[in-house]
């Protein structure tokens, strides 16, 4: 479970910054309390939630890749 919690924290912080819990909940369409339960170790995200977090990370990665291309063109 520790690896899952660490992964959740890393994903949340990289996607949404320091106050990631409510932003992640909003993006997933769930209550902030659900994310708080995950963080507290009371529950872990269901497989479909992990898949949704993965999709958010992929989307953010694509956005960052486009930004990098635009920034590189300005050097």
Gaussian input, Z-matrix of N, CA and C with variables (Angstrom, degrees):
# hf/3-21g

backbone

0 1
 N
 C     1     B1
 C     2     B2     1     A1
 N     3     B3     2     A2     1     D1
 C     4     B4     3     A3     2     D2
 C     5     B5     4     A4     3     D3
 N     6     B6     5     A5     4     D4
 C     7     B7     6     A6     5     D5
 C     8     B8     7     A7     6     D6
 N     9     B9     8     A8     7     D7
 C    10    B10     9     A9     8     D8
 C    11    B11    10    A10     9     D9
 N    12    B12    11    A11    10    D10
 C    13    B13    12    A12    11    D11
 C    14    B14    13    A13    12    D12
 N    15    B15    14    A14    13    D13
 C    16    B16    15    A15    14    D14
 C    17    B17    16    A16    15    D15
 N    18    B18    17    A17    16    D16
 C    19    B19    18    A18    17    D17
 C    20    B20    19    A19    18    D18
 N    21    B21    20    A20    19    D19
 C    22    B22    21    A21    20    D20
 C    23    B23    22    A22    21    D21
 N    24    B24    23    A23    22    D22
 C    25    B25    24    A24    23    D23
 C    26    B26    25    A25    24    D24
 N    27    B27    26    A26    25    D25
 C    28    B28    27    A27    26    D26
 C    29    B29    28    A28    27    D27
 N    30    B30    29    A29    28    D28
 C    31    B31    30    A30    29    D29
 C    32    B32    31    A31    30    D30
 N    33    B33    32    A32    31    D31
 C    34    B34    33    A33    32    D32
 C    35    B35    34    A34    33    D33
 N    36    B36    35    A35    34    D34
 C    37    B37    36    A36    35    D35
 C    38    B38    37    A37    36    D36
 N    39    B39    38    A38    37    D37
 C    40    B40    39    A39    38    D38
 C    41    B41    40    A40    39    D39
 N    42    B42    41    A41    40    D40
 C    43    B43    42    A42    41    D41
 C    44    B44    43    A43    42    D42
 N    45    B45    44    A44    43    D43
 C    46    B46    45    A45    44    D44
 C    47    B47    46    A46    45    D45
 N    48    B48    47    A47    46    D46
 C    49    B49    48    A48    47    D47
 C    50    B50    49    A49    48    D48
 N    51    B51    50    A50    49    D49
 C    52    B52    51    A51    50    D50
 C    53    B53    52    A52    51    D51
 N    54    B54    53    A53    52    D52
 C    55    B55    54    A54    53    D53
 C    56    B56    55    A55    54    D54
 N    57    B57    56    A56    55    D55
 C    58    B58    57    A57    56    D56
 C    59    B59    58    A58    57    D57
 N    60    B60    59    A59    58    D58
 C    61    B61    60    A60    59    D59
 C    62    B62    61    A61    60    D60
 N    63    B63    62    A62    61    D61
 C    64    B64    63    A63    62    D62
 C    65    B65    64    A64    63    D63
 N    66    B66    65    A65    64    D64
 C    67    B67    66    A66    65    D65
 C    68    B68    67    A67    66    D66
 N    69    B69    68    A68    67    D67
 C    70    B70    69    A69    68    D68
 C    71    B71    70    A70    69    D69
 N    72    B72    71    A71    70    D70
 C    73    B73    72    A72    71    D71
 C    74    B74    73    A73    72    D72
 N    75    B75    74    A74    73    D73
 C    76    B76    75    A75    74    D74
 C    77    B77    76    A76    75    D75
 N    78    B78    77    A77    76    D76
 C    79    B79    78    A78    77    D77
 C    80    B80    79    A79    78    D78
 N    81    B81    80    A80    79    D79
 C    82    B82    81    A81    80    D80
 C    83    B83    82    A82    81    D81
 N    84    B84    83    A83    82    D82
 C    85    B85    84    A84    83    D83
 C    86    B86    85    A85    84    D84
 N    87    B87    86    A86    85    D85
 C    88    B88    87    A87    86    D86
 C    89    B89    88    A88    87    D87
 N    90    B90    89    A89    88    D88
 C    91    B91    90    A90    89    D89
 C    92    B92    91    A91    90    D90
 N    93    B93    92    A92    91    D91
 C    94    B94    93    A93    92    D92
 C    95    B95    94    A94    93    D93
 N    96    B96    95    A95    94    D94
 C    97    B97    96    A96    95    D95
 C    98    B98    97    A97    96    D96
 N    99    B99    98    A98    97    D97
 C   100   B100    99    A99    98    D98
 C   101   B101   100   A100    99    D99
 N   102   B102   101   A101   100   D100
 C   103   B103   102   A102   101   D101
 C   104   B104   103   A103   102   D102
 N   105   B105   104   A104   103   D103
 C   106   B106   105   A105   104   D104
 C   107   B107   106   A106   105   D105
 N   108   B108   107   A107   106   D106
 C   109   B109   108   A108   107   D107
 C   110   B110   109   A109   108   D108
 N   111   B111   110   A110   109   D109
 C   112   B112   111   A111   110   D110
 C   113   B113   112   A112   111   D111
 N   114   B114   113   A113   112   D112
 C   115   B115   114   A114   113   D113
 C   116   B116   115   A115   114   D114
 N   117   B117   116   A116   115   D115
 C   118   B118   117   A117   116   D116
 C   119   B119   118   A118   117   D117
 N   120   B120   119   A119   118   D118
 C   121   B121   120   A120   119   D119
 C   122   B122   121   A121   120   D120
 N   123   B123   122   A122   121   D121
 C   124   B124   123   A123   122   D122
 C   125   B125   124   A124   123   D123
 N   126   B126   125   A125   124   D124
 C   127   B127   126   A126   125   D125
 C   128   B128   127   A127   126   D126
 N   129   B129   128   A128   127   D127
 C   130   B130   129   A129   128   D128
 C   131   B131   130   A130   129   D129
 N   132   B132   131   A131   130   D130
 C   133   B133   132   A132   131   D131
 C   134   B134   133   A133   132   D132
 N   135   B135   134   A134   133   D133
 C   136   B136   135   A135   134   D134
 C   137   B137   136   A136   135   D135
 N   138   B138   137   A137   136   D136
 C   139   B139   138   A138   137   D137
 C   140   B140   139   A139   138   D138
 N   141   B141   140   A140   139   D139
 C   142   B142   141   A141   140   D140
 C   143   B143   142   A142   141   D141
 N   144   B144   143   A143   142   D142
 C   145   B145   144   A144   143   D143
 C   146   B146   145   A145   144   D144
 N   147   B147   146   A146   145   D145
 C   148   B148   147   A147   146   D146
 C   149   B149   148   A148   147   D147
 N   150   B150   149   A149   148   D148
 C   151   B151   150   A150   149   D149
 C   152   B152   151   A151   150   D150
 N   153   B153   152   A152   151   D151
 C   154   B154   153   A153   152   D152
 C   155   B155   154   A154   153   D153
 N   156   B156   155   A155   154   D154
 C   157   B157   156   A156   155   D155
 C   158   B158   157   A157   156   D156
 N   159   B159   158   A158   157   D157
 C   160   B160   159   A159   158   D158
 C   161   B161   160   A160   159   D159
 N   162   B162   161   A161   160   D160
 C   163   B163   162   A162   161   D161
 C   164   B164   163   A163   162   D162
 N   165   B165   164   A164   163   D163
 C   166   B166   165   A165   164   D164
 C   167   B167   166   A166   165   D165
 N   168   B168   167   A167   166   D166
 C   169   B169   168   A168   167   D167
 C   170   B170   169   A169   168   D168
 N   171   B171   170   A170   169   D169
 C   172   B172   171   A171   170   D170
 C   173   B173   172   A172   171   D171
 N   174   B174   173   A173   172   D172
 C   175   B175   174   A174   173   D173
 C   176   B176   175   A175   174   D174
 N   177   B177   176   A176   175   D175
 C   178   B178   177   A177   176   D176
 C   179   B179   178   A178   177   D177
 N   180   B180   179   A179   178   D178
 C   181   B181   180   A180   179   D179
 C   182   B182   181   A181   180   D180
 N   183   B183   182   A182   181   D181
 C   184   B184   183   A183   182   D182
 C   185   B185   184   A184   183   D183
 N   186   B186   185   A185   184   D184
 C   187   B187   186   A186   185   D185
 C   188   B188   187   A187   186   D186
 N   189   B189   188   A188   187   D187
 C   190   B190   189   A189   188   D188
 C   191   B191   190   A190   189   D189
 N   192   B192   191   A191   190   D190
 C   193   B193   192   A192   191   D191
 C   194   B194   193   A193   192   D192
 N   195   B195   194   A194   193   D193
 C   196   B196   195   A195   194   D194
 C   197   B197   196   A196   195   D195
 N   198   B198   197   A197   196   D196
 C   199   B199   198   A198   197   D197
 C   200   B200   199   A199   198   D198
 N   201   B201   200   A200   199   D199
 C   202   B202   201   A201   200   D200
 C   203   B203   202   A202   201   D201
 N   204   B204   203   A203   202   D202
 C   205   B205   204   A204   203   D203
 C   206   B206   205   A205   204   D204
 N   207   B207   206   A206   205   D205
 C   208   B208   207   A207   206   D206
 C   209   B209   208   A208   207   D207
 N   210   B210   209   A209   208   D208
 C   211   B211   210   A210   209   D209
 C   212   B212   211   A211   210   D210
 N   213   B213   212   A212   211   D211
 C   214   B214   213   A213   212   D212
 C   215   B215   214   A214   213   D213
 N   216   B216   215   A215   214   D214
 C   217   B217   216   A216   215   D215
 C   218   B218   217   A217   216   D216
 N   219   B219   218   A218   217   D217
 C   220   B220   219   A219   218   D218
 C   221   B221   220   A220   219   D219
 N   222   B222   221   A221   220   D220
 C   223   B223   222   A222   221   D221
 C   224   B224   223   A223   222   D222

   B1=1.4532
   B2=1.5255
   B3=1.3153
   B4=1.4601
   B5=1.5223
   B6=1.3316
   B7=1.4629
   B8=1.5235
   B9=1.3366
   B10=1.4604
   B11=1.5239
   B12=1.3341
   B13=1.4644
   B14=1.5266
   B15=1.3241
   B16=1.4685
   B17=1.5283
   B18=1.3158
   B19=1.4615
   B20=1.5202
   B21=1.3325
   B22=1.4634
   B23=1.5244
   B24=1.3234
   B25=1.4739
   B26=1.5246
   B27=1.3241
   B28=1.4629
   B29=1.5197
   B30=1.3152
   B31=1.4682
   B32=1.5182
   B33=1.3170
   B34=1.4587
   B35=1.5178
   B36=1.3235
   B37=1.4618
   B38=1.5254
   B39=1.3286
   B40=1.4636
   B41=1.5267
   B42=1.3172
   B43=1.4641
   B44=1.5272
   B45=1.3446
   B46=1.4643
   B47=1.5220
   B48=1.3102
   B49=1.4602
   B50=1.5137
   B51=1.3036
   B52=1.4569
   B53=1.5304
   B54=1.3062
   B55=1.4638
   B56=1.5296
   B57=1.3103
   B58=1.4529
   B59=1.5155
   B60=1.3167
   B61=1.4608
   B62=1.5260
   B63=1.3204
   B64=1.4760
   B65=1.5127
   B66=1.3461
   B67=1.4636
   B68=1.5239
   B69=1.3192
   B70=1.4613
   B71=1.5239
   B72=1.3190
   B73=1.4660
   B74=1.5202
   B75=1.3152
   B76=1.4669
   B77=1.5313
   B78=1.3246
   B79=1.4634
   B80=1.5298
   B81=1.3386
   B82=1.4561
   B83=1.5337
   B84=1.3375
   B85=1.4574
   B86=1.5227
   B87=1.3258
   B88=1.4654
   B89=1.5221
   B90=1.3087
   B91=1.4611
   B92=1.5243
   B93=1.3337
   B94=1.4674
   B95=1.5268
   B96=1.3184
   B97=1.4666
   B98=1.5259
   B99=1.3244
   B100=1.4684
   B101=1.5249
   B102=1.3192
   B103=1.4620
   B104=1.5243
   B105=1.3172
   B106=1.4668
   B107=1.5248
   B108=1.3196
   B109=1.4741
   B110=1.5252
   B111=1.3325
   B112=1.4681
   B113=1.5201
   B114=1.3255
   B115=1.4653
   B116=1.5251
   B117=1.3209
   B118=1.4644
   B119=1.5287
   B120=1.3296
   B121=1.4497
   B122=1.5145
   B123=1.3345
   B124=1.4628
   B125=1.5216
   B126=1.3208
   B127=1.4610
   B128=1.5109
   B129=1.3034
   B130=1.4595
   B131=1.5209
   B132=1.3204
   B133=1.4609
   B134=1.5333
   B135=1.3107
   B136=1.4622
   B137=1.5262
   B138=1.3258
   B139=1.4700
   B140=1.5243
   B141=1.3248
   B142=1.4696
   B143=1.5301
   B144=1.3261
   B145=1.4767
   B146=1.5233
   B147=1.3401
   B148=1.4646
   B149=1.5186
   B150=1.3333
   B151=1.4726
   B152=1.5223
   B153=1.3289
   B154=1.4659
   B155=1.5322
   B156=1.3303
   B157=1.4678
   B158=1.5258
   B159=1.3098
   B160=1.4634
   B161=1.5234
   B162=1.3267
   B163=1.4650
   B164=1.5289
   B165=1.3246
   B166=1.4635
   B167=1.5303
   B168=1.3291
   B169=1.4628
   B170=1.5260
   B171=1.3278
   B172=1.4661
   B173=1.5237
   B174=1.3245
   B175=1.4698
   B176=1.5231
   B177=1.3293
   B178=1.4685
   B179=1.5217
   B180=1.3253
   B181=1.4610
   B182=1.5182
   B183=1.3293
   B184=1.4606
   B185=1.5215
   B186=1.3334
   B187=1.4647
   B188=1.5225
   B189=1.3288
   B190=1.4624
   B191=1.5244
   B192=1.3188
   B193=1.4702
   B194=1.5259
   B195=1.3252
   B196=1.4687
   B197=1.5226
   B198=1.3169
   B199=1.4638
   B200=1.5282
   B201=1.3196
   B202=1.4655
   B203=1.5252
   B204=1.3194
   B205=1.4713
   B206=1.5257
   B207=1.3328
   B208=1.4724
   B209=1.5271
   B210=1.3266
   B211=1.4618
   B212=1.5318
   B213=1.3130
   B214=1.4671
   B215=1.5275
   B216=1.3180
   B217=1.4663
   B218=1.5204
   B219=1.3068
   B220=1.4720
   B221=1.5348
   B222=1.3279
   B223=1.4738
   B224=1.5012
   A1=111.02
   A2=117.74
   A3=121.17
   A4=111.03
   A5=116.79
   A6=119.84
   A7=110.90
   A8=116.70
   A9=120.67
   A10=111.28
   A11=116.40
   A12=120.03
   A13=110.94
   A14=115.71
   A15=119.51
   A16=110.30
   A17=116.44
   A18=120.81
   A19=111.09
   A20=116.41
   A21=121.03
   A22=110.82
   A23=116.52
   A24=120.72
   A25=111.28
   A26=116.48
   A27=119.72
   A28=111.56
   A29=116.10
   A30=119.81
   A31=110.23
   A32=117.11
   A33=120.91
   A34=112.43
   A35=116.21
   A36=119.83
   A37=111.99
   A38=117.48
   A39=119.30
   A40=111.82
   A41=116.66
   A42=119.56
   A43=112.51
   A44=116.96
   A45=119.43
   A46=115.60
   A47=118.34
   A48=119.55
   A49=113.24
   A50=114.77
   A51=122.34
   A52=113.33
   A53=117.82
   A54=121.73
   A55=110.35
   A56=115.90
   A57=122.22
   A58=115.20
   A59=118.82
   A60=120.31
   A61=113.30
   A62=117.60
   A63=118.60
   A64=112.03
   A65=117.00
   A66=119.78
   A67=111.30
   A68=116.50
   A69=120.08
   A70=110.36
   A71=116.64
   A72=120.28
   A73=110.58
   A74=116.70
   A75=120.90
   A76=110.93
   A77=116.42
   A78=120.77
   A79=111.77
   A80=116.25
   A81=120.57
   A82=112.74
   A83=116.40
   A84=120.19
   A85=112.76
   A86=115.81
   A87=120.72
   A88=108.99
   A89=116.37
   A90=119.56
   A91=110.10
   A92=116.89
   A93=119.80
   A94=111.61
   A95=116.76
   A96=120.41
   A97=111.15
   A98=117.27
   A99=119.78
   A100=110.60
   A101=116.95
   A102=120.56
   A103=109.89
   A104=117.27
   A105=120.42
   A106=110.79
   A107=117.02
   A108=120.57
   A109=111.10
   A110=115.75
   A111=118.90
   A112=109.87
   A113=115.71
   A114=121.30
   A115=111.07
   A116=116.24
   A117=120.97
   A118=112.21
   A119=116.65
   A120=120.00
   A121=113.53
   A122=117.14
   A123=120.81
   A124=111.42
   A125=114.81
   A126=122.19
   A127=107.84
   A128=115.05
   A129=120.42
   A130=108.25
   A131=117.14
   A132=119.12
   A133=110.33
   A134=115.52
   A135=120.87
   A136=108.51
   A137=117.48
   A138=119.77
   A139=113.71
   A140=117.94
   A141=119.18
   A142=112.01
   A143=117.11
   A144=120.10
   A145=109.97
   A146=117.10
   A147=119.47
   A148=109.85
   A149=115.89
   A150=119.67
   A151=110.56
   A152=117.02
   A153=120.71
   A154=110.74
   A155=117.10
   A156=120.84
   A157=109.37
   A158=116.00
   A159=120.48
   A160=110.36
   A161=117.47
   A162=121.27
   A163=110.76
   A164=117.44
   A165=120.79
   A166=110.49
   A167=116.49
   A168=120.20
   A169=111.06
   A170=116.71
   A171=120.20
   A172=109.67
   A173=116.32
   A174=120.47
   A175=110.66
   A176=116.48
   A177=120.17
   A178=110.29
   A179=116.69
   A180=120.70
   A181=111.84
   A182=116.37
   A183=120.15
   A184=111.20
   A185=116.30
   A186=120.04
   A187=110.40
   A188=116.36
   A189=119.85
   A190=111.73
   A191=117.14
   A192=120.04
   A193=110.41
   A194=116.69
   A195=119.90
   A196=111.07
   A197=116.14
   A198=120.01
   A199=110.54
   A200=116.56
   A201=119.88
   A202=111.65
   A203=116.91
   A204=120.59
   A205=110.84
   A206=115.91
   A207=119.83
   A208=110.87
   A209=116.28
   A210=119.63
   A211=110.71
   A212=117.04
   A213=120.19
   A214=111.03
   A215=117.04
   A216=120.98
   A217=111.11
   A218=118.17
   A219=121.63
   A220=112.33
   A221=117.85
   A222=120.37
   A223=111.08
   D1=-32.01
   D2=-179.21
   D3=-59.47
   D4=-42.48
   D5=178.46
   D6=-62.28
   D7=-40.08
   D8=178.55
   D9=-64.19
   D10=-42.58
   D11=179.86
   D12=-66.17
   D13=-40.15
   D14=177.99
   D15=-63.77
   D16=-43.40
   D17=178.51
   D18=-62.67
   D19=-42.26
   D20=178.21
   D21=-60.82
   D22=-46.36
   D23=178.46
   D24=-60.89
   D25=-47.34
   D26=-179.32
   D27=-61.43
   D28=-45.51
   D29=179.92
   D30=-63.00
   D31=-47.19
   D32=-178.74
   D33=-60.19
   D34=-46.80
   D35=-178.24
   D36=-68.21
   D37=-40.09
   D38=179.11
   D39=-68.83
   D40=-33.85
   D41=179.91
   D42=-77.96
   D43=-39.93
   D44=-168.92
   D45=-131.09
   D46=3.55
   D47=177.46
   D48=83.39
   D49=-164.26
   D50=-171.93
   D51=-60.62
   D52=-39.19
   D53=-179.07
   D54=-98.26
   D55=53.62
   D56=-169.42
   D57=-76.69
   D58=-24.40
   D59=-170.96
   D60=-61.07
   D61=-49.70
   D62=-179.64
   D63=-70.03
   D64=-34.19
   D65=178.45
   D66=-67.17
   D67=-40.29
   D68=177.04
   D69=-64.63
   D70=-43.47
   D71=177.97
   D72=-58.54
   D73=-45.17
   D74=179.41
   D75=-61.46
   D76=-44.57
   D77=-179.29
   D78=-64.14
   D79=-32.78
   D80=-179.72
   D81=-87.83
   D82=-9.36
   D83=-179.06
   D84=71.04
   D85=34.78
   D86=179.02
   D87=-125.75
   D88=172.27
   D89=-179.25
   D90=-77.64
   D91=146.59
   D92=175.47
   D93=-57.10
   D94=-30.03
   D95=179.52
   D96=-61.49
   D97=-35.36
   D98=177.83
   D99=-61.91
   D100=-44.49
   D101=178.45
   D102=-65.52
   D103=-39.05
   D104=177.89
   D105=-60.51
   D106=-38.08
   D107=177.07
   D108=-64.04
   D109=-39.47
   D110=177.58
   D111=-62.06
   D112=-47.34
   D113=-176.62
   D114=-63.75
   D115=-35.92
   D116=179.49
   D117=-75.58
   D118=-8.42
   D119=-179.09
   D120=81.34
   D121=9.23
   D122=178.73
   D123=-71.19
   D124=-32.56
   D125=179.25
   D126=-148.11
   D127=163.79
   D128=172.05
   D129=-115.12
   D130=155.34
   D131=176.80
   D132=-59.56
   D133=140.71
   D134=174.66
   D135=-67.64
   D136=159.11
   D137=-179.25
   D138=-52.68
   D139=-38.05
   D140=179.45
   D141=-68.08
   D142=-27.55
   D143=175.91
   D144=-73.02
   D145=-40.97
   D146=175.34
   D147=-59.45
   D148=-41.26
   D149=179.23
   D150=-62.74
   D151=-39.35
   D152=179.28
   D153=-67.68
   D154=-39.32
   D155=177.17
   D156=-64.12
   D157=-41.34
   D158=176.30
   D159=-58.95
   D160=-45.50
   D161=-179.98
   D162=-61.87
   D163=-39.56
   D164=177.11
   D165=-62.75
   D166=-41.55
   D167=179.64
   D168=-66.16
   D169=-40.27
   D170=177.97
   D171=-62.12
   D172=-45.91
   D173=179.74
   D174=-59.84
   D175=-45.35
   D176=179.63
   D177=-64.03
   D178=-39.89
   D179=178.14
   D180=-60.71
   D181=-41.23
   D182=177.93
   D183=-65.58
   D184=-40.64
   D185=177.63
   D186=-62.17
   D187=-42.66
   D188=179.20
   D189=-66.77
   D190=-37.09
   D191=178.16
   D192=-62.28
   D193=-41.72
   D194=177.76
   D195=-65.63
   D196=-40.99
   D197=177.75
   D198=-61.65
   D199=-43.75
   D200=178.56
   D201=-59.56
   D202=-40.91
   D203=178.04
   D204=-61.98
   D205=-44.46
   D206=-179.68
   D207=-64.94
   D208=-41.97
   D209=-179.77
   D210=-67.00
   D211=-39.91
   D212=179.43
   D213=-63.15
   D214=-33.03
   D215=179.40
   D216=-69.23
   D217=-19.06
   D218=-176.98
   D219=-94.37
   D220=-4.30
   D221=-177.60
   D222=-71.43

